[in-house]
Amino acid sequence: MQEDLEQRTVSVSIQAAKLSGRVLCAAIAAVLQKMEQERTMPKVGRNSMKRLTYKDPGANTIEVSGRIRSFERYARKHQVRYHIEKELGTDPPKWTVYFKANQADALTAVILYEEQKRDD
């Protein structure tokens, strides 16, 4: 198990007429840059709190009660980056959603849509 964690491999496919050291070095540098960008860039949808607050620690919160899965589906549709925590000991369950301030409009649209759907 420990050996599996220590030994990681990455496959790189290069299409070139002549494979030189410079071409190989440029390809490896591009792969490493892409891997670093994917690691630090928050993805759309559910994120960890660490990834969500990587560059900017400010995150807004909102409380959601009821079904969280339908909220997640529409949040991904509106490309909201968020983190969800469940409040223990409440019935029905309540969820605290952390999201970035620049996405407040999209999240408000999601919440309003959810409330309309629940009322119908």
N, C-alpha and C positions, 0 to 999 in steps of 0.2 A: 504493500500500500504506500509506504513512504517513497519507494522508488518511482512509483507512478506520479507522485506529486513533484518530485525533483526533476523528472525528465519529461519535458513537454516539447512537442514538435509542431512545426508550422510548415505547411506545404505552399510553395511558391511556384507558379507557372509563368514562364517567361517565353515570349515569342520574339526571337531575334535572328537575324541572318548569321551573325557571328557573336557568340557569347564570350564577352571579355570580362575582365575583372570590374571595369567601370559599370558595365550594364548590370552585373550581378549586385554590385554595391548599391546602385541606384534602386534596383528592385527591392532589396532588403530594407533600405531606408524608407521607401514608400510603404511597405508593409508595416514596419514599426510605427510610422507616423499614423497610419490608419488605425492600428490597434490602440494607440494612445488616445486618439480622438474618440473612438467608440467607448473607451473605458471612462473618460471624463465627461462626455456629452450626455446629458440626461435624455433618456428615450421618452417617446410619447407613451402615455399610459401610466401604469403603476410603477413607482420607483422606490428605492430605499431612501430614507431620510438623508443619509450621507450624500447620495448621488443628487438628490433634489436640491440640497443646499450647498453644493460644491463651490460655486463661484460667488453666489450671492446668498448670504445666510437668511435673508428675510423671506418668510413664507406666511401667507395668510391661512386662516383656518375657517372651517364651516362644519356644522353638525348635520349629519344625515341620519334619519331614522327610517326603518323599514328595509326594503330590499336594496342591497348595495350592488348586486350584479347588474341591474339595469342602469344604475348610475355609472358604473364602470364602462359599460358599452357605449353610452352616449358621451362620456368624457373622452374616450379614445376617438370617437367620431369627430369631436371638436378639437382634437389634438391638445388636450390638457395634460400637463405633467403633474402628477399628484402622488401623495403617500397616504395610506389609510391605516388608522389605528382603531381597534374595537374597544369600547368601554366595557369592562367586565362587570358583571353583577346587575345589569339592567335588563328588564324584560318589557317590551321588545328591545332587541339590541340597538344600541346607538353607535354610530361611527363618527370619528373625527377625521376630516379630510384636510390635509395640508397641501397647499398649492402655491404657485408663484404668483406674485402680484400682477405681472403683465398679462396674465391669463384670466383675470377676474371677469371680463366680459364673456368669455367663452364658458366659464364655469357657471355664471349667472344664467346664461341661456340653457345650460343643461339642467340646472335646478328648477327653473321655471317650467321646462318641458316635463320633468318628472312630476311636478306638482299637478300640472294639467292632466297628465296621464292617470295619476292616482285618483283625481276627482271624477274622472269619467267612468 
